[in-house]
Amino acid sequence: MSGWYDGNVSTLFGPASQAYPAIVALAGGADAVAARAASITASDPLTALYLTDMALAADAAHRGALEARITALQVLLKASTNSNERGWLAAGLREGERRLQ
């Protein structure tokens, strides 16, 4: 199989991230999702990063979500030994810092 289709019928209609604002609303809003992300950045930075994706889909300028995202990226960057991955993590970190200004 080649191309973008991953075999999941729902992705025929776009990425699952289209539902992030609805998920954030169900979870109690961007504040709640950002707080959860912030609480797990040290122990589970990847999940924290995913949660910040969701919170920021609901509120693109949410300061708590951006701060948690930066922290999660810093943790992932510190642990990374792959030069390509480090480059992408550093780029994400710069983007998060820029958005906080």
N, CA and C atoms as a LAMMPS dump frame, in Angstrom:
ITEM: TIMESTEP
0
ITEM: NUMBER OF ATOMS
303
ITEM: BOX BOUNDS ff ff ff
-5.0000000000000000e+02 5.0000000000000000e+02
-5.0000000000000000e+02 5.0000000000000000e+02
-5.0000000000000000e+02 5.0000000000000000e+02
ITEM: ATOMS id mol type element x y z
1 1 1 N 0.843 -1.177 0
2 1 2 C 0 0 0
3 1 3 C 0.891 1.244 0
4 2 1 N 0.565 2.197 -0.825
5 2 2 C 1.317 3.441 -0.835
6 2 3 C 0.346 4.609 -0.79
7 3 1 N 0.87 5.771 -0.511
8 3 2 C 0.036 6.956 -0.424
9 3 3 C -0.29 7.308 1.017
10 4 1 N -1.24 8.223 1.181
11 4 2 C -1.542 8.753 2.501
12 4 3 C -2.518 7.901 3.287
13 5 1 N -3.34 7.112 2.627
14 5 2 C -4.401 6.388 3.328
15 5 3 C -3.835 5.297 4.222
16 6 1 N -4.233 5.32 5.486
17 6 2 C -3.695 4.386 6.48
18 6 3 C -4.613 3.2 6.768
19 7 1 N -5.723 3.085 6.042
20 7 2 C -6.637 1.974 6.241
21 7 3 C -7.747 2.246 7.253
22 8 1 N -7.698 3.369 7.948
23 8 2 C -8.729 3.726 8.913
24 8 3 C -9.774 4.56 8.177
25 9 1 N -10.993 4.064 8.083
26 9 2 C -12.027 4.719 7.288
27 9 3 C -12.275 6.171 7.706
28 10 1 N -12.117 6.492 8.971
29 10 2 C -12.381 7.873 9.4
30 10 3 C -11.367 8.854 8.81
31 11 1 N -10.166 8.383 8.51
32 11 2 C -9.17 9.302 7.951
33 11 3 C -9.412 9.62 6.48
34 12 1 N -10.38 8.958 5.87
35 12 2 C -10.785 9.358 4.527
36 12 3 C -11.327 10.781 4.525
37 13 1 N -11.827 11.215 5.658
38 13 2 C -12.489 12.503 5.777
39 13 3 C -11.636 13.56 6.457
40 14 1 N -10.384 13.268 6.68
41 14 2 C -9.469 14.216 7.302
42 14 3 C -8.852 13.645 8.562
43 15 1 N -7.924 14.371 9.131
44 15 2 C -7.229 13.869 10.321
45 15 3 C -8.108 13.912 11.569
46 16 1 N -7.808 13.034 12.495
47 16 2 C -8.547 12.989 13.756
48 16 3 C -8.424 14.298 14.535
49 17 1 N -7.386 15.063 14.251
50 17 2 C -7.186 16.333 14.953
51 17 3 C -8.341 17.314 14.729
52 18 1 N -9.174 17.069 13.734
53 18 2 C -10.347 17.918 13.529
54 18 3 C -11.299 17.844 14.721
55 19 1 N -11.227 16.761 15.481
56 19 2 C -12.099 16.585 16.641
57 19 3 C -11.474 17.105 17.935
58 20 1 N -10.255 17.578 17.899
59 20 2 C -9.588 18.031 19.128
60 20 3 C -10.388 19.08 19.891
61 21 1 N -10.929 20.11 19.243
62 21 2 C -11.708 21.082 20.031
63 21 3 C -12.893 20.447 20.764
64 22 1 N -13.553 19.485 20.155
65 22 2 C -14.666 18.812 20.82
66 22 3 C -14.177 17.98 21.999
67 23 1 N -13.043 17.323 21.837
68 23 2 C -12.469 16.518 22.925
69 23 3 C -12.082 17.424 24.091
70 24 1 N -11.477 18.565 23.77
71 24 2 C -11.078 19.517 24.811
72 24 3 C -12.309 20.021 25.561
73 25 1 N -13.38 20.311 24.843
74 25 2 C -14.608 20.75 25.5
75 25 3 C -15.138 19.673 26.445
76 26 1 N -15.123 18.423 26.002
77 26 2 C -15.573 17.322 26.856
78 26 3 C -14.699 17.152 28.096
79 27 1 N -13.413 17.478 27.955
80 27 2 C -12.465 17.323 29.066
81 27 3 C -12.494 18.489 30.043
82 28 1 N -13.303 19.491 29.771
83 28 2 C -13.404 20.615 30.69
84 28 3 C -12.745 21.886 30.191
85 29 1 N -12.295 21.9 28.952
86 29 2 C -11.722 23.109 28.365
87 29 3 C -10.203 23.079 28.285
88 30 1 N -9.683 24.078 27.606
89 30 2 C -8.241 24.165 27.378
90 30 3 C -7.458 24.275 28.683
91 31 1 N -8.016 24.959 29.674
92 31 2 C -7.322 25.066 30.968
93 31 3 C -7.09 23.689 31.583
94 32 1 N -8.119 22.854 31.567
95 32 2 C -8.02 21.51 32.164
96 32 3 C -7.029 20.644 31.403
97 33 1 N -7.076 20.693 30.084
98 33 2 C -6.172 19.873 29.276
99 33 3 C -4.729 20.36 29.426
100 34 1 N -4.534 21.664 29.434
101 34 2 C -3.191 22.217 29.613
102 34 3 C -2.639 21.877 30.999
103 35 1 N -3.49 21.923 32.013
104 35 2 C -3.043 21.58 33.369
105 35 3 C -2.62 20.119 33.44
106 36 1 N -3.368 19.249 32.811
107 36 2 C -2.989 17.829 32.79
108 36 3 C -1.667 17.646 32.054
109 37 1 N -1.516 18.325 30.934
110 37 2 C -0.258 18.245 30.183
111 37 3 C 0.907 18.706 31.052
112 38 1 N 0.728 19.83 31.73
113 38 2 C 1.795 20.361 32.584
114 38 3 C 2.151 19.398 33.703
115 39 1 N 1.164 18.672 34.209
116 39 2 C 1.407 17.774 35.342
117 39 3 C 2.177 16.512 34.952
118 40 1 N 2.268 16.203 33.665
119 40 2 C 2.936 14.958 33.254
120 40 3 C 4.142 15.188 32.342
121 41 1 N 4.576 16.429 32.194
122 41 2 C 5.694 16.679 31.267
123 41 3 C 6.953 15.906 31.644
124 42 1 N 7.235 15.763 32.92
125 42 2 C 8.455 15.054 33.336
126 42 3 C 8.316 13.54 33.187
127 43 1 N 7.134 13.002 33.495
128 43 2 C 6.962 11.553 33.479
129 43 3 C 6.509 11.006 32.123
130 44 1 N 5.802 11.801 31.34
131 44 2 C 5.272 11.337 30.06
132 44 3 C 5.219 12.512 29.073
133 45 1 N 6.382 12.995 28.659
134 45 2 C 6.413 14.194 27.818
135 45 3 C 5.72 14.034 26.47
136 46 1 N 5.699 12.84 25.92
137 46 2 C 5.045 12.649 24.633
138 46 3 C 3.531 12.806 24.754
139 47 1 N 2.942 12.2 25.777
140 47 2 C 1.507 12.391 25.996
141 47 3 C 1.212 13.855 26.302
142 48 1 N 2.066 14.491 27.07
143 48 2 C 1.891 15.918 27.352
144 48 3 C 1.902 16.725 26.055
145 49 1 N 2.79 16.385 25.154
146 49 2 C 2.865 17.074 23.87
147 49 3 C 1.568 16.886 23.081
148 50 1 N 1.05 15.665 23.057
149 50 2 C -0.225 15.401 22.373
150 50 3 C -1.362 16.216 23.003
151 51 1 N -1.385 16.269 24.324
152 51 2 C -2.42 17.047 25.004
153 51 3 C -2.326 18.526 24.659
154 52 1 N -1.102 19.044 24.516
155 52 2 C -0.979 20.452 24.139
156 52 3 C -1.461 20.671 22.704
157 53 1 N -1.263 19.685 21.831
158 53 2 C -1.841 19.783 20.48
159 53 3 C -3.347 19.996 20.576
160 54 1 N -3.975 19.212 21.435
161 54 2 C -5.429 19.29 21.581
162 54 3 C -5.86 20.627 22.169
163 55 1 N -5.211 21.029 23.249
164 55 2 C -5.572 22.3 23.884
165 55 3 C -5.369 23.473 22.932
166 56 1 N -4.286 23.437 22.174
167 56 2 C -4.006 24.536 21.25
168 56 3 C -4.928 24.523 20.034
169 57 1 N -5.488 23.368 19.698
170 57 2 C -6.491 23.322 18.631
171 57 3 C -7.763 24.044 19.072
172 58 1 N -8.039 24.002 20.37
173 58 2 C -9.217 24.68 20.912
174 58 3 C -8.949 26.156 21.174
175 59 1 N -7.712 26.489 21.553
176 59 2 C -7.332 27.873 21.855
177 59 3 C -5.866 28.057 21.474
178 60 1 N -5.634 28.549 20.282
179 60 2 C -4.284 28.613 19.706
180 60 3 C -3.305 29.47 20.503
181 61 1 N -3.802 30.353 21.353
182 61 2 C -2.919 31.236 22.115
183 61 3 C -2.894 30.892 23.602
184 62 1 N -3.361 29.717 23.974
185 62 2 C -3.457 29.349 25.39
186 62 3 C -2.067 29.287 26.02
187 63 1 N -1.822 30.178 26.942
188 63 2 C -0.486 30.313 27.541
189 63 3 C -0.064 29.048 28.295
190 64 1 N -0.945 28.469 29.065
191 64 2 C -0.61 27.261 29.823
192 64 3 C -0.263 26.104 28.909
193 65 1 N -0.991 25.964 27.819
194 65 2 C -0.701 24.902 26.859
195 65 3 C 0.646 25.139 26.182
196 66 1 N 0.933 26.38 25.834
197 66 2 C 2.229 26.692 25.215
198 66 3 C 3.38 26.435 26.189
199 67 1 N 3.184 26.804 27.445
200 67 2 C 4.233 26.568 28.445
201 67 3 C 4.465 25.072 28.655
202 68 1 N 3.382 24.3 28.744
203 68 2 C 3.518 22.85 28.912
204 68 3 C 4.177 22.237 27.68
205 69 1 N 3.843 22.741 26.501
206 69 2 C 4.436 22.252 25.256
207 69 3 C 5.944 22.485 25.259
208 70 1 N 6.353 23.676 25.647
209 70 2 C 7.78 23.997 25.7
210 70 3 C 8.503 23.072 26.671
211 71 1 N 7.926 22.863 27.839
212 71 2 C 8.549 21.982 28.826
213 71 3 C 8.654 20.552 28.298
214 72 1 N 7.576 20.05 27.691
215 72 2 C 7.601 18.693 27.137
216 72 3 C 8.662 18.573 26.048
217 73 1 N 8.752 19.573 25.194
218 73 2 C 9.762 19.55 24.133
219 73 3 C 11.177 19.584 24.711
220 74 1 N 11.378 20.359 25.765
221 74 2 C 12.697 20.4 26.411
222 74 3 C 13.075 19.038 26.972
223 75 1 N 12.125 18.355 27.595
224 75 2 C 12.38 17.025 28.154
225 75 3 C 12.715 16.043 27.023
226 76 1 N 11.927 16.07 25.961
227 76 2 C 12.177 15.18 24.829
228 76 3 C 13.517 15.479 24.163
229 77 1 N 13.838 16.749 24.023
230 77 2 C 15.108 17.145 23.412
231 77 3 C 16.297 16.674 24.246
232 78 1 N 16.185 16.824 25.542
233 78 2 C 17.278 16.389 26.431
234 78 3 C 17.52 14.887 26.328
235 79 1 N 16.462 14.121 26.126
236 79 2 C 16.576 12.657 26.076
237 79 3 C 16.944 12.121 24.692
238 80 1 N 16.813 12.942 23.671
239 80 2 C 17.009 12.475 22.302
240 80 3 C 18.486 12.272 21.967
241 81 1 N 18.743 11.192 21.24
242 81 2 C 20.098 10.93 20.74
243 81 3 C 20.133 10.915 19.215
244 82 1 N 19.011 11.218 18.589
245 82 2 C 18.892 11.201 17.138
246 82 3 C 19.008 12.634 16.613
247 83 1 N 19.954 12.882 15.728
248 83 2 C 20.194 14.25 15.272
249 83 3 C 19.008 14.832 14.505
250 84 1 N 18.344 14.032 13.698
251 84 2 C 17.174 14.54 12.975
252 84 3 C 16.042 14.872 13.944
253 85 1 N 15.808 13.964 14.867
254 85 2 C 14.772 14.203 15.87
255 85 3 C 15.099 15.451 16.683
256 86 1 N 16.354 15.6 17.076
257 86 2 C 16.769 16.771 17.849
258 86 3 C 16.499 18.059 17.078
259 87 1 N 16.735 18.024 15.777
260 87 2 C 16.472 19.2 14.954
261 87 3 C 14.996 19.574 14.94
262 88 1 N 14.124 18.576 14.777
263 88 2 C 12.687 18.839 14.768
264 88 3 C 12.196 19.287 16.136
265 89 1 N 12.714 18.677 17.19
266 89 2 C 12.324 19.094 18.538
267 89 3 C 12.762 20.528 18.813
268 90 1 N 13.98 20.875 18.397
269 90 2 C 14.477 22.24 18.583
270 90 3 C 13.625 23.236 17.798
271 91 1 N 13.225 22.858 16.585
272 91 2 C 12.365 23.735 15.783
273 91 3 C 11.016 23.933 16.47
274 92 1 N 10.458 22.858 17.022
275 92 2 C 9.196 22.964 17.754
276 92 3 C 9.33 23.831 18.988
277 93 1 N 10.458 23.719 19.651
278 93 2 C 10.727 24.529 20.833
279 93 3 C 10.796 26.009 20.462
280 94 1 N 11.51 26.33 19.39
281 94 2 C 11.587 27.723 18.934
282 94 3 C 10.209 28.263 18.57
283 95 1 N 9.414 27.438 17.898
284 95 2 C 8.056 27.847 17.518
285 95 3 C 7.2 28.124 18.76
286 96 1 N 7.274 27.237 19.75
287 96 2 C 6.521 27.442 20.98
288 96 3 C 6.937 28.717 21.701
289 97 1 N 8.24 28.949 21.767
290 97 2 C 8.745 30.172 22.416
291 97 3 C 8.303 31.411 21.663
292 98 1 N 8.308 31.347 20.337
293 98 2 C 7.874 32.482 19.525
294 98 3 C 6.386 32.773 19.789
295 99 1 N 5.596 31.731 19.869
296 99 2 C 4.154 31.909 20.098
297 99 3 C 3.843 32.45 21.483
298 100 1 N 4.728 32.234 22.443
299 100 2 C 4.512 32.761 23.795
300 100 3 C 4.75 34.263 23.877
301 101 1 N 5.51 34.796 22.983
302 101 2 C 5.849 36.238 23.044
303 101 3 C 4.678 37.121 22.742
